Amino acid sequence: MAERAKRTVRDLRRGNRASLLRHLYFEGPLSRQELGRDTGLSAGSISNVVGELIADGMVEEAGAVESDGGRPRILLQVAPGYGYVVGVDVGETRVRVELFDLALTERASADLPLSDSGHDVDLVVRLALEGIEAVVREAGIDDREVLGVGIGVPGIVEQGDPRVTSPGEGDGIVVHGQTIGWDAVPLGRLLRAGTDLPLFIDNGAKTLGQAEMWFGGGRGSGNVVIALIGSGVGACVVADGTPYHGASSSAGEWGHTTLRVGGRICRCGSRGCLEAYVGAEALLGRWSNAPQGASEETALAALLAAADHDREVVELLAEAAEYLGAGIADLINLFNPQRIVIGGWAGLLLGPRLLPSVREVAAEYSLHHPCAQTSIELGRLGADAVTVGAATLPLARFLETGGERPVRLPAQGGQPDGGGAVGGPGRGPGRGSRSGAASGDPVRNRTTRAVR
């Protein structure tokens, strides 16, 4: 009975820490009084938990505001320099790696082209590991300060058996990437051979979705579909505030829904997929004047520049707008979202020109009542939002656990570092070891960075 009571008290304490950390992170800076009002915790609980978080270095003072007749109220925020997270985007043409502080302000980045080798598994693993090492070195931090590495990949991500592995281990994660030739690739195990940092891996469209839900176009809505349009097409379906994964984490493969029976061959091998009409690779493959040897980003920009004088391009874009609008109509009829947010580097390039037509087509093909309740808009976080979303994977665990650090598993044998809250084993240099910490408002930092 005593052991059971001990676990209950610990769970309550952890839940209170998590509640305050999350609220401060997304709504801060806030005073203790505002935290009590918003979370429903007693003044005593607020005082105790805030005291712990400040002592651990997770929370810091952020100025003061006048109160009604009393002493000024001290504002609190999550300390941006308390720790760092890394986001990795395994894209179509490159592996992009970024290191952020806890306000998700970029501190270092690396772009590593995939070149002609495509998505050779060994190459992708090597580039990801090189990029992680490079950004930690560029930022000038000790890798013990890194709370984890999030990785966004194309394809279906099997997370492994949660009864065997803990969040952040990553070892049991397997990726099925049909369009890039990956069949049950044990990506977690392969990466673990080269790093002892906690690993979190998910589909790139889902990491984009989490970034837009936290800081961008999905913020404030519980039912949203975030569409990723790049070389290929994917989506993150959010229902009642929770991303929908399906039975085996393959939900959201919107690009491989059939819009035309017997239509064009898709990269997945099927016919008539949305991706075969809307993805950047498919669009450029049908443009007779596409620049040879240029990157997809450069070629798509050239295609848009030619739209004012090239009849072929006008027809290509009109067809893409119609198929994209029809695909969005399917999302409206199936999921009844409040918003559909179009992101991804190609989606953000194409969106300003295609969006008016896409909205018209979606209205024609969808049921009138749900369509009238749905807004269709562009993402707000820029072309590298997949990397940002990947970085939110370890950040989400940090917030959900009240600031516990995942266990550091050895890359090549040896003993793992202890986990737990900072102040115990595995603590890095901690708050105050870095200068020039960014503002604690993650939404402001993300929005500012996106429009720079």
C-alpha positions in Angstrom: 0.0 0.0 0.0 2.8 2.4 0.9 4.4 1.8 -2.5 1.2 2.5 -4.3 0.7 5.8 -2.3 4.2 6.8 -3.2 3.6 6.3 -6.9 0.4 8.3 -6.7 2.1 11.3 -5.0 4.9 11.2 -7.5 2.4 11.1 -10.4 0.5 14.1 -9.0 3.7 16.1 -8.6 4.8 15.2 -12.1 1.3 16.2 -13.5 1.4 19.5 -11.7 4.9 20.3 -13.1 3.8 19.3 -16.5 0.6 21.5 -16.3 2.6 24.6 -15.3 5.4 24.0 -17.8 3.0 23.6 -20.7 1.0 26.6 -19.7 4.0 28.8 -19.2 5.5 27.6 -22.5 2.4 28.3 -24.7 0.9 31.3 -22.8 3.7 32.8 -20.8 5.1 35.0 -19.5 2.6 34.7 -16.6 2.4 35.6 -13.0 1.8 33.0 -10.2 -1.6 34.4 -9.8 -2.4 33.9 -13.4 -1.1 30.4 -13.3 -3.4 29.6 -10.4 -6.4 31.1 -12.2 -5.7 29.3 -15.5 -4.7 25.8 -14.1 -7.0 25.6 -11.1 -4.1 24.6 -8.8 -4.0 26.0 -5.3 -1.8 28.8 -4.3 0.3 26.4 -2.2 0.8 24.0 -5.1 1.7 26.9 -7.4 4.3 28.2 -4.9 5.8 24.7 -4.4 6.0 23.7 -8.0 7.2 27.1 -9.3 9.9 27.1 -6.6 11.0 23.6 -7.8 11.0 24.7 -11.5 13.0 27.8 -10.7 15.5 25.8 -8.6 15.9 23.3 -11.4 16.6 26.1 -13.9 13.6 25.4 -16.1 11.7 28.6 -15.3 13.0 32.1 -14.8 11.7 35.5 -14.0 10.7 37.7 -16.9 10.0 41.1 -15.4 7.0 42.4 -13.5 3.6 44.0 -14.0 1.7 46.4 -11.8 -1.1 44.9 -9.7 -4.2 46.5 -8.3 -3.0 48.2 -5.1 -0.5 45.6 -4.2 3.1 44.8 -4.9 4.1 44.3 -8.6 3.5 40.7 -9.9 6.6 38.8 -11.0 6.2 37.3 -14.5 7.6 33.8 -15.2 8.6 32.0 -18.4 10.3 28.8 -19.5 14.0 29.5 -19.6 15.1 29.3 -23.3 18.7 28.4 -22.5 17.8 25.6 -20.1 18.2 23.0 -22.9 18.3 22.5 -26.6 16.5 20.3 -29.2 17.5 19.2 -32.7 15.2 18.8 -35.7 16.1 16.7 -38.8 14.2 16.8 -42.0 15.0 13.9 -44.4 13.7 15.7 -47.5 13.5 14.7 -51.1 16.8 16.3 -52.1 18.6 17.1 -48.8 18.9 16.4 -45.1 18.4 19.6 -43.2 19.4 19.7 -39.5 18.6 22.6 -37.1 19.4 23.1 -33.4 17.0 25.3 -31.3 16.8 26.6 -27.8 13.6 26.0 -25.9 12.0 29.1 -27.4 12.6 27.4 -30.8 14.9 30.1 -31.9 17.5 28.6 -34.3 21.0 28.5 -32.9 22.7 26.4 -35.7 21.8 24.7 -39.0 23.3 22.4 -41.6 22.1 21.4 -45.1 23.5 18.2 -46.5 22.5 17.4 -50.2 21.5 13.9 -51.0 23.1 14.2 -54.5 22.7 11.4 -57.0 22.6 8.7 -54.4 19.0 9.5 -53.6 17.7 8.0 -50.4 20.3 5.3 -50.0 19.8 4.3 -46.3 23.4 4.3 -45.3 23.9 7.8 -46.9 20.8 9.2 -45.1 22.0 7.9 -41.8 25.5 9.2 -42.2 24.3 12.6 -43.3 21.8 12.9 -40.4 24.5 11.9 -37.9 27.0 14.3 -39.4 24.4 17.1 -39.3 23.6 16.5 -35.7 27.2 16.6 -34.7 27.8 19.7 -36.8 25.0 21.8 -35.3 25.9 20.9 -31.7 29.5 21.9 -32.5 28.4 25.1 -34.3 26.2 26.1 -31.3 29.1 25.6 -29.0 27.2 23.6 -26.5 27.8 20.3 -24.6 25.7 17.5 -26.1 24.4 16.8 -22.5 22.4 20.0 -23.0 20.5 18.4 -25.9 17.1 17.1 -24.7 16.6 15.0 -27.8 16.7 14.8 -31.6 13.4 14.7 -33.6 13.5 13.3 -37.2 10.9 13.8 -39.9 11.0 11.2 -42.7 8.9 10.4 -45.8 6.8 7.3 -45.4 5.1 5.3 -42.7 6.8 5.2 -39.3 6.2 2.2 -37.0 7.0 3.4 -33.5 7.7 -0.1 -32.0 6.2 -1.8 -29.0 5.7 0.8 -26.2 5.9 -2.0 -23.7 9.5 -2.7 -24.7 10.9 0.8 -25.7 10.5 4.1 -24.0 9.9 7.5 -25.7 13.2 8.8 -27.0 14.9 5.4 -27.4 14.0 5.2 -31.0 15.7 1.8 -31.4 12.5 -0.1 -32.4 11.4 2.4 -35.0 10.9 1.1 -38.5 10.2 3.2 -41.6 8.3 2.0 -44.7 9.0 4.6 -47.5 7.5 3.1 -50.7 8.2 6.2 -52.8 11.9 6.3 -51.8 12.5 2.5 -51.9 12.6 1.9 -48.1 11.1 -1.4 -47.0 11.0 -1.9 -43.2 14.2 0.2 -42.7 15.3 -0.1 -39.0 16.1 3.6 -38.9 16.1 3.9 -35.1 18.6 1.1 -34.7 20.9 2.5 -37.5 20.9 6.0 -36.0 21.5 4.6 -32.5 24.8 3.1 -33.7 26.1 6.6 -34.1 24.6 8.7 -31.3 23.5 8.3 -27.7 21.1 11.3 -27.9 17.4 10.5 -27.3 15.7 9.9 -30.7 12.2 10.7 -31.8 11.1 9.8 -35.3 7.9 10.5 -37.2 6.4 11.1 -40.6 7.5 14.5 -42.0 3.9 15.6 -42.7 3.0 14.8 -39.1 5.9 16.9 -37.8 4.8 19.7 -40.0 1.3 19.3 -38.6 2.5 19.6 -35.1 4.6 22.7 -35.8 1.6 24.4 -37.5 -0.7 23.4 -34.6 1.7 24.7 -32.0 2.8 27.9 -33.6 1.2 28.5 -37.0 -2.0 28.2 -39.1 -3.6 25.5 -36.9 -3.1 27.2 -33.6 -6.4 27.7 -31.7 -8.3 25.0 -33.6 -9.0 21.5 -32.6 -10.0 20.0 -36.0 -7.5 20.8 -38.7 -5.8 19.1 -41.7 -2.3 20.3 -42.4 -1.2 19.4 -46.0 2.4 19.0 -47.0 3.2 19.6 -50.6 6.8 19.1 -51.7 8.1 16.7 -54.2 5.3 14.5 -52.9 2.1 15.1 -50.9 1.1 14.1 -47.4 -1.2 15.4 -44.6 -1.6 15.5 -40.9 -5.2 15.0 -39.7 -5.8 16.5 -36.3 -9.1 15.5 -34.6 -10.1 17.1 -31.3 -6.6 18.4 -30.9 -4.9 15.1 -31.4 -3.1 13.9 -34.6 -4.7 10.8 -36.0 -2.2 8.0 -36.7 -4.5 5.1 -37.6 -3.9 1.4 -36.8 -0.3 1.4 -37.9 0.7 5.1 -38.1 -0.1 5.3 -41.9 -3.0 7.7 -41.6 -2.4 10.9 -43.6 -1.1 9.4 -46.8 -3.4 11.8 -48.6 -1.1 12.1 -51.6 -1.9 8.4 -52.4 -5.7 8.7 -52.5 -7.0 8.0 -56.0 -8.5 11.0 -57.8 -8.5 9.4 -61.3 -9.0 5.7 -61.9 -6.4 4.5 -64.4 -4.7 7.9 -64.3 -1.0 8.8 -64.3 1.5 6.5 -62.7 2.5 7.7 -59.3 5.9 7.3 -57.6 4.3 4.7 -55.3 3.5 2.5 -58.4 -0.2 3.0 -58.3 -2.2 5.1 -60.8 -4.2 8.3 -60.5 -2.9 9.4 -57.1 -3.2 13.0 -56.1 0.6 13.2 -55.8 0.9 12.4 -59.5 -0.9 15.6 -60.4 0.0 18.0 -57.6 3.5 17.1 -56.3 6.4 19.2 -57.5 8.2 16.2 -59.1 5.1 15.4 -61.1 4.5 19.0 -62.2 8.1 19.5 -63.3 8.1 16.1 -65.1 5.3 17.3 -67.3 6.9 20.7 -68.2 8.7 20.4 -71.4 10.9 23.5 -70.7 12.0 22.5 -67.2 15.6 23.6 -66.5 17.9 20.7 -66.6 20.2 20.1 -63.6 18.5 22.6 -61.4 17.1 21.8 -58.0 13.4 21.2 -57.7 13.0 24.4 -55.7 14.8 26.4 -58.5 12.8 24.6 -61.3 9.4 25.2 -59.6 10.2 28.9 -59.1 11.1 29.1 -62.9 7.8 27.4 -63.7 5.9 29.9 -61.8 7.8 32.8 -63.4 6.9 31.4 -66.8 3.2 31.3 -66.0 2.6 34.8 -67.5 3.8 33.9 -71.0 3.9 30.1 -71.3 0.6 28.5 -72.3 1.8 25.1 -71.3 2.6 26.3 -67.8 -0.8 28.0 -67.5 -2.6 24.7 -68.3 -0.4 22.7 -66.0 -1.1 25.0 -63.1 -4.8 25.1 -63.9 -4.9 21.3 -63.8 -3.0 21.2 -60.6 -5.4 23.7 -59.0 -8.4 21.6 -60.0 -6.9 18.3 -58.7 -5.7 20.0 -55.5 -9.2 21.5 -55.0 -10.8 18.2 -55.5 -8.5 16.5 -53.1 -9.2 19.2 -50.5 -12.9 18.7 -51.0 -12.4 15.0 -50.1 -10.7 16.2 -46.8 -13.7 18.5 -46.1 -16.3 15.7 -46.7 -14.3 13.1 -44.7 -13.1 15.0 -41.7 -15.2 18.2 -41.4 -12.1 20.3 -40.3 -12.3 23.9 -39.2 -9.2 24.7 -41.2 -7.1 23.2 -44.0 -3.5 24.6 -43.9 -1.3 24.1 -47.0 2.4 23.9 -46.2 5.6 22.4 -47.5 8.1 24.2 -49.7 6.1 23.6 -52.9 2.8 24.3 -51.3 4.1 27.7 -50.2 5.5 28.5 -53.6 2.3 27.4 -55.5 -0.2 28.6 -52.9 -0.3 32.4 -53.6 -1.1 31.8 -57.3 -3.3 28.7 -57.0 -5.2 29.3 -53.8 -8.2 31.4 -55.2 -8.8 28.6 -57.8 -8.3 25.9 -55.2 -10.9 27.4 -53.0 -13.4 27.7 -55.8 -12.9 24.0 -56.9 -13.1 22.8 -53.3 -16.4 24.5 -52.9 -17.8 22.9 -56.1 -16.7 19.4 -55.2 -17.5 19.3 -51.4 -20.8 19.4 -49.5 -21.9 23.0 -49.0 -22.5 23.0 -45.3 -19.1 21.6 -44.1 -17.3 23.6 -46.8 -18.8 26.8 -45.5 -17.3 26.0 -42.1 -13.8 25.4 -43.4 -11.1 27.9 -44.1 -8.4 27.0 -46.6 -5.1 28.9 -46.0 -1.4 28.8 -46.3 1.0 27.7 -43.5 2.8 30.4 -41.5 6.1 28.8 -40.6 8.0 28.8 -43.8 9.6 26.1 -45.9 11.6 24.5 -43.1 8.5 23.9 -40.9 9.2 20.1 -41.1 12.5 20.6 -39.3 10.8 22.8 -36.7 8.1 20.2 -36.2 10.7 17.5 -35.8 12.3 19.5 -33.0 8.9 19.7 -31.2 9.0 15.8 -30.8 11.6 15.9 -28.0 10.2 19.2 -26.7 6.7 17.7 -26.4 8.1 14.9 -24.2 10.0 17.4 -22.1 6.8 19.4 -21.4 4.5 16.3 -20.9 6.8 14.8 -18.3 7.3 18.0 -16.3 10.9 18.4 -17.4 12.3 14.9 -17.1 15.2 14.1 -19.3 15.0 10.9 -21.3 17.6 8.2 -20.5 20.7 8.6 -22.7 21.4 5.2 -24.3 25.0 4.4 -25.2 25.8 4.5 -29.0 28.4 1.7 -28.8 28.0 -0.2 -25.5 28.7 1.3 -22.1 26.3 2.5 -19.4 23.4 4.7 -20.1 23.1 8.2 -18.4 20.4 8.5 -15.8 17.3 10.3 -16.7 15.0 12.4 -14.5 14.6 16.0 -13.8 17.6 18.3 -14.1 19.5 18.3 -10.8 19.9 14.5 -10.9 22.2 12.4 -13.0 22.6 13.4 -16.6 22.3 17.1 -16.0 24.1 19.3 -18.5 25.7 22.6 -17.8 22.2 24.0 -17.3 20.6 27.4 -17.3 23.1 30.3 -17.4 25.8 28.5 -19.3 24.7 30.2 -22.5 24.5 33.9 -23.2 22.1 35.8 -25.3 19.0 33.6 -24.6 16.0 34.4 -26.8 12.7 35.6 -25.6 10.6 33.0 -23.9 7.6 33.5 -26.3 7.9 30.5 -28.8 5.0 31.8 -30.9 6.6 35.2 -31.4 10.0 33.6 -32.2 8.6 31.1 -34.7 6.5 33.8 -36.5 9.4 36.3 -36.6 11.7 33.6 -37.9 9.3 32.5 -40.6 9.0 36.0 -42.2 12.7 36.9 -42.0 
